[in-house]
Amino acid sequence: MKTNTKSNVKPAVAACLLAFLALGVLPIANAAPTAGDVNWQSCRAAAFKGWFSKQAPAAPGLECAVLSVPLSYQPQEAAHQREVKLALTRQRAKNSQGAMLLIAGGPGQAGINPAVANSAATRQLLREYDIIGYSPRGVAPSLPTIACPMPEESKTTPDSQTYVASCVNHMGEDTLKYMSTRDAVEDVESIRRALGIDRWNLVSYSYGTKVAALYAQRYPAHVRSAVLDGVVDLAEDLTTQRFTQEQGYQDTFEHFAAWCAQNQRHCPLAAEPEAANQRMHALLAKLNEHPLTDKQGEAIDSDALIGLMSTEMLWQEGWPDLAKTMRDLQQGRTGSYNRLKYQAPAGEHEDDALTVINCADAALQLQREQELQRLRKIDAASRFDNYRAKSDEELLEPCSYWPHPGTDVAHTPKPDPRLPKLLFVAQTHDGTTPYRNAQAMAKAFGGHLLTREGKGHSLALFGLSACVDKQVSEYIIDPYGFVETKLCDGKE
């Protein structure tokens, strides 16, 4: 999951994996594929060679396919005649009782190699349900792939307005318009139809919970079960979503700093929050004045460290590595930074997809001073990374210059009687999607709420919590008979 960092275009490109996640009004689907349109082949076939890498090879036995869907689901629009080619994968179950679609976070994360831990908690689930993965529209290897290559002369002094111009020049304004979650929800329905499934199971993470919730509202008769882990509250407007997320980052930083001070020798931070902020500011200022260089020749400056932290802070399991990285950077050493940054490298254009989809969803098109006032309020909510004052141009983000208004409209979901109870999974100290999001959404949908006491983001079926995995598996196997049995204490 990507998160929000806050200056210049690079942080804005990474702006908030969940940053702009209010709810979208859905269109009427049209011209969706029909059953039998999917031609599964081994992912080892030459046609899929570019889908995987040495760092992330295809899982054994994984099957691949391409599904064509309309660029626009509105028949009256010219873009209806153009196609998007979705990359699909399937891990077949030995005794298949149905299909389970995994919806990745981001937006911008490729979901073609979905990983479900093989454990005692998940064994029956893996034996009885095919796992379907896919890369959402705009996300490689689906086509067209979102990319916003910056001109060479702009790379040294990037700005958000130039970045948007590069997106428009490369993708076309009319293509960018259809990279929204509103259209992505219809893609999920197209996949269902093409697979010939009447009612299926959805497992969604972070931003993916937005897609799942929208789909459940739009197509309640086709949902057998739905797990939403790291929950987006669809009732919050854009500014509230961003503001509360920044508050969550600050809270997570303070927990991380206190842990570091208590558990790490030569910790670069401090247990007391204001002292921790000041030490963080000093490190950021040092890197900004004298940047280091990583193994691929990219600058390790203040923005680079903030970007790395905004992801790595989210899971407490990674705090020792992050503390070491910060200590090493303080002393001019880059080895641990390289290991942390490149342990699971993002897709080539993942940041571009993140930004474009967010802007297609939620660009507000406010007057400049209104937009700046909104962004200043958001920026002030997180203090650990505010080591210097920012200019107006640094505060303005790509969505501030977006050519189309966003399609999102915040509202409180209303459950349809045809829906089963949805299962919302949350940790009590989630720095990106606050616990109260899951509480609010579970209440709105009348769903189950599975709580894990702990610090971190999405975790269902990853093998991080046997307690969570067991209950999620039981729910998918029998959604109508499921009752959440206990609070997971985070110590398993």
C-alpha positions, 0 to 999 in steps of 0.5 A: 500500500502506498501512502502520502508524503508531502512536498514537490511532485515525487511525494505528490505522485505518491500522494496517499494510497487512500488519499482521495477515497470518497465514494463514486456514483456508479454508471449503468454497465453495458457491453460486458463480456459473456461467459466463456470469454476467458482463455486460460493458459499457463503463465509460463507461456511466451505471451505472458513473459513480461508479466512477472519478474525474477523478484516476483515470479509466477507462482507454480501452476498459475494460469493467465488470461487477457479479458477485453472490456470497454474503456467506457461503460456508457454506450453513448460515449465514444470511448465505449468503442475502445477497449481495455485489456485486463490481465487475469490470473487463476490458481485452481483449487483441488476441489473447487467450490467457487472462486475468490477474487482478490482486489489489491490496494494502491490504487496502482498495485498489480494483483496478478500474483495474489499470495494467500498463506498456506497454513492450517488456518487457510488450508480448507479455503485453498483446497475449495476456492479458485483464487482469481487475481487481476491488475486493474485498468491502467495498472501493468500488465493491463493495457493501456498502462498508466504512465506519465514520463516526465521530460528530461528538462523537468526531472531535476525541478519537477512540479505538479503542473508539468507532471499532469501535462506529461500524463495528458500528453502520454495517455490522452485526456479522454483516456485519463477520464476512464481510469476511475474506480467508478469504471474499475467496479464495472470491470469486476462485474465484467470478470464475473460474467466472463468467468460464468460465476453467479455469486462469488467471493471478494477479498479486498485490501486497503484501497481495494475495499473501496472497489469491493464496497461499491461492487457490493452496493451495485451488484448485491445479488452477485456477492456470496461473501466479501472481506474488506481489510484496511477499510476505506470509509466511503462516507468521508469526503476527500478533505476529511479522508486526507486529514485523518490519514495525516493524523494517523501517520503522526500517531504511527510515527509517535508509536514508532519513535517511542518503540525505537527509543525503548528497544534500539541502541543508538535510536535516532529518535526519542520517546517524547513526541515533540523531541522525536519530531525535532530529531526527525526534522534534523535528519530530514534537513541534513538529507535535504542539504546533503543528499546521499545516493542509492544503488540505482543512482537516485537521490536519498533526500528528505522526500525519499526518506519520507516516502519510504517511512510512510510505507514502512512505518505501517507494519510494526514487524518492519520497525527494526529495519526502519530504525536501522535504516534511519540510524545508518542514513544519519551516519552516511551509510546507505546499505540498509536503505537499499535493502529496504527500498528494493526488497520488493520493488514497485512496478515501473509505473505504480506511482503514476497509476496511484496518482492518476486513479486518485485524481480521476476519482477525486479531483475537486477543481477548486480555485487556487486559494481554496485548494491551498487552504485545504492542502495547508490544513492537511499538511499541518495534521502530520508534524514529523515530516514538516521540517520546513515551510513549503511554498504554494507550488510545493503544496499543490498536487497533481489533482490540483491541476487535473483536467476532469472533475473527480467522479466520487461522491461521499455517502453512507452506504445502505445495505441491500437485503440480498447482500450477505453480511460483509466482513470488515477486518481492522487493526486498532492502530492502523496508520492509514485506514483508522479503526473507526473506518471499519466501525463506521462501515460495518455499522452502515452495512450491518456487517461483521467486524473482526478486530485485531489489537495491534499496530499495522495495516491490512493482514488477512490471509497473509499468515501474519495472524492465525487468529484473523486468517482462521476467522476470515477463512471460516467466513468465506467458507460459510458466510451465512453461518459465520459468527466472529468468535473473539478479538485477536490480540496481536500476539499470535 
